[in-house]
Amino acid sequence: MARRLIFTGTDSKNGGCPALHTDADSGDIIVQGPPLTDPDDLARLKHFGPDDAAVVVPAELLVNHAPKELHRVPKIIDLDEFGQLFRTFEHTAWRLETRRGYASDREDPTYREFAETGSITLDYDDEWSQNIRRQVKAGKTIGRVRIVDEPPTEGQLFLLADSPRNTAAGETILCLPRSEADVRMLPAWDFWIFDSRMVVRLNFDEQDVLHDLEIITEPAEVLRYCQLRDVAVHEAIPCGEFAVRLP
């Protein structure tokens, strides 16, 4: 089975190698670079086995993009602090939404309505919408890319039906098919980026319940998430257009 690799970073100015990738499951680091092929050079390598490969990378690649800790200790924030970020961000807030469903959605009364009728009575003046309108009126932008299975799950169809409420408030919601997200090596976890300087990773359990909120402020790590945002946005389409295309 192929590894689930996530692009970690490169110092190349034109998108070429050398580069680093991370195995999303094992945490292994994949080093990509030009091969070392000179027999005299290879003969000088210690413990170089017949099945090994050697690549040449600049020290800057490892300094700038390799993990800084063997075992990362997450910084956890509570829901109140997380909610405050949507009122205090200065410029942009953006989310990658990856899951096939969310327990919080299934607990919403409108979810039962959707399951029974296929439609939702939208509340365009709920607390979330009110705040987003205030932020957008102040010149800020908020958006997300939603990864959707093929065919979509019930939870994803519910979110598509609920999207007009978000977009009416000023959010930009784009959708990307799961197969395209996999080709682009996007991660399988949700996160928010605030002002391109802070990331909040949303960690869920197997029952789709939000387990904790991990805050990331280390500049190189934040940059990696911003690069993932750029990849996700590329060729994603507005949720309304995406919904129309569904069978």
C-alpha positions in Angstrom: 0.0 0.0 0.0 1.4 3.4 -1.0 2.4 5.7 1.8 0.3 8.8 2.5 3.0 11.4 1.9 2.7 15.1 2.7 5.0 17.6 1.1 7.1 19.2 3.9 9.2 21.8 2.1 11.9 22.8 -0.3 14.3 25.6 -0.6 14.3 25.3 -4.4 13.2 28.5 -6.2 11.6 26.7 -9.1 9.7 23.9 -7.5 12.4 21.2 -8.1 14.4 19.0 -5.7 15.8 18.7 -3.1 12.7 18.4 -1.0 11.3 16.7 2.1 8.1 14.7 2.5 6.5 13.3 5.6 4.7 10.0 6.0 1.4 11.0 7.6 1.0 7.6 9.3 4.5 6.7 10.6 6.1 10.2 10.8 9.0 8.9 8.6 10.8 11.7 6.7 11.5 11.1 3.0 14.5 12.9 1.6 14.4 13.8 -2.1 17.4 15.0 -4.0 20.0 14.3 -6.7 21.6 10.8 -6.3 25.1 10.3 -5.2 26.5 8.0 -7.9 30.3 8.4 -8.0 31.7 5.0 -7.0 34.6 6.6 -5.1 32.1 8.7 -3.1 29.9 5.8 -2.4 32.8 3.7 -1.2 33.6 6.3 1.5 30.1 6.0 3.0 30.0 4.0 6.2 27.4 1.2 6.6 26.1 1.7 3.0 24.2 -1.4 2.0 23.5 -2.8 -1.4 19.9 -1.7 -1.2 20.6 1.8 0.1 20.4 5.0 -1.9 22.3 8.2 -1.2 21.1 11.7 -2.1 22.8 15.0 -1.9 20.9 17.9 -0.2 22.0 21.3 1.1 22.2 21.7 4.9 19.6 24.5 4.6 16.9 22.0 3.6 17.3 20.1 6.9 17.7 23.2 9.0 14.6 24.9 7.5 12.2 22.0 7.0 13.2 19.0 9.1 11.4 18.4 12.4 12.9 20.3 15.3 11.7 17.8 17.9 11.8 14.0 18.0 8.5 13.9 20.0 6.5 17.1 19.6 4.6 18.2 22.7 1.3 19.8 21.5 0.0 23.1 22.9 -3.7 22.7 23.6 -6.2 25.5 23.8 -9.8 25.4 25.0 -13.0 26.1 23.1 -13.4 29.6 24.5 -10.0 30.6 23.4 -10.6 29.0 20.0 -13.9 30.9 19.6 -12.2 34.2 20.5 -9.8 33.7 17.5 -12.7 34.3 15.1 -13.4 37.7 16.7 -9.8 38.8 17.0 -8.1 37.7 13.8 -6.8 40.7 11.8 -6.8 39.7 8.1 -7.7 36.1 7.2 -9.1 32.9 8.6 -9.1 29.7 6.5 -9.9 26.1 7.1 -9.2 22.7 5.5 -12.2 20.5 6.2 -11.4 16.8 5.6 -13.7 14.5 7.5 -16.6 12.4 6.3 -18.8 13.6 9.1 -18.9 15.5 12.4 -20.6 14.5 15.6 -21.5 18.1 16.3 -23.4 18.3 13.0 -25.3 15.1 13.8 -26.4 16.6 17.2 -27.9 19.6 15.4 -31.7 19.6 15.1 -31.4 20.5 11.4 -29.5 17.3 10.8 -32.6 15.3 11.5 -34.6 17.6 9.3 -32.1 17.0 6.5 -32.0 13.2 7.0 -35.8 13.2 6.8 -36.5 15.7 4.0 -33.2 16.3 2.2 -33.3 20.1 3.0 -32.6 22.4 5.8 -34.4 25.5 7.3 -31.4 27.8 7.3 -30.9 30.4 10.1 -29.1 33.3 8.4 -28.9 35.2 11.7 -27.2 32.7 14.0 -24.3 33.7 16.1 -21.7 32.4 13.7 -23.2 34.3 10.7 -23.5 37.5 12.7 -19.8 37.4 13.6 -18.7 36.6 10.1 -20.7 39.5 8.7 -19.0 41.8 11.2 -15.5 40.5 10.3 -16.1 40.7 6.5 -17.6 44.2 6.9 -14.3 45.2 8.6 -12.4 44.1 5.5 -11.3 40.6 6.7 -11.7 37.4 4.7 -12.8 34.0 5.8 -13.0 30.8 3.8 -12.4 27.1 3.6 -11.9 24.1 1.3 -14.1 21.1 1.9 -12.9 17.7 0.8 -15.8 15.7 -0.4 -16.0 11.9 -1.0 -17.2 10.3 -4.2 -20.1 9.8 -3.7 -20.5 12.3 -0.8 -21.4 11.0 2.7 -24.6 12.0 4.4 -22.6 14.3 6.6 -21.0 16.0 3.6 -24.3 16.4 1.8 -25.7 18.1 5.0 -22.8 20.6 5.0 -23.4 21.3 1.3 -27.0 22.0 2.1 -25.9 24.3 4.9 -23.3 26.2 2.9 -25.7 29.0 1.7 -25.9 30.1 5.3 -22.1 30.5 5.4 -21.7 32.1 2.0 -24.5 34.6 2.7 -22.5 35.8 5.7 -19.4 36.3 3.6 -17.5 33.0 3.7 -15.8 31.6 0.6 -16.4 27.9 0.6 -14.8 25.7 -2.1 -15.0 22.0 -2.6 -12.5 19.5 -3.8 -13.1 15.8 -4.5 -11.4 13.3 -2.2 -9.5 11.7 -5.2 -8.0 15.1 -6.1 -7.0 15.8 -2.5 -5.2 12.5 -2.4 -3.3 13.2 -5.6 -2.3 16.6 -4.2 -1.1 14.8 -0.9 -3.3 16.9 1.3 -3.5 15.8 4.9 -6.4 13.9 6.5 -6.9 16.3 9.4 -8.8 19.6 9.8 -7.1 22.8 10.6 -7.6 26.6 10.7 -5.0 29.2 9.7 -5.3 32.6 11.2 -3.5 35.6 9.6 -0.9 33.1 8.1 0.9 33.2 11.5 -1.1 30.7 13.6 -2.5 27.3 12.9 -5.1 25.5 15.0 -5.3 21.7 14.3 -8.6 20.1 15.1 -8.1 16.6 16.4 -11.1 14.2 16.3 -11.6 10.7 17.6 -13.0 7.8 15.7 -16.6 8.8 16.5 -16.0 12.2 14.8 -16.0 14.0 18.2 -13.7 16.9 18.6 -11.0 15.7 21.0 -8.7 18.7 21.3 -7.5 21.9 19.7 -3.7 22.1 19.0 -2.2 25.5 18.4 0.9 25.8 16.2 2.9 29.0 16.0 6.4 27.9 15.0 7.1 29.8 11.7 8.3 26.9 9.6 5.4 24.8 10.6 2.9 27.6 9.9 4.5 28.0 6.5 3.9 24.3 5.7 0.3 24.7 6.5 0.1 27.8 4.3 1.6 25.8 1.4 -1.1 23.2 2.0 -3.7 25.9 1.8 -2.4 27.0 -1.6 -2.5 23.4 -2.9 -6.1 22.9 -1.6 -7.4 26.1 -3.1 -5.9 25.3 -6.5 -8.7 24.0 -8.8 -11.2 23.7 -5.9 -14.6 25.0 -7.0 -17.4 27.0 -5.2 -19.6 24.8 -3.2 -22.8 25.9 -5.0 -21.3 24.9 -8.4 -20.0 21.7 -6.9 -23.5 20.7 -5.5 -25.1 21.3 -8.9 -22.7 18.9 -10.5 -23.6 16.0 -8.2 -25.9 13.3 -9.6 
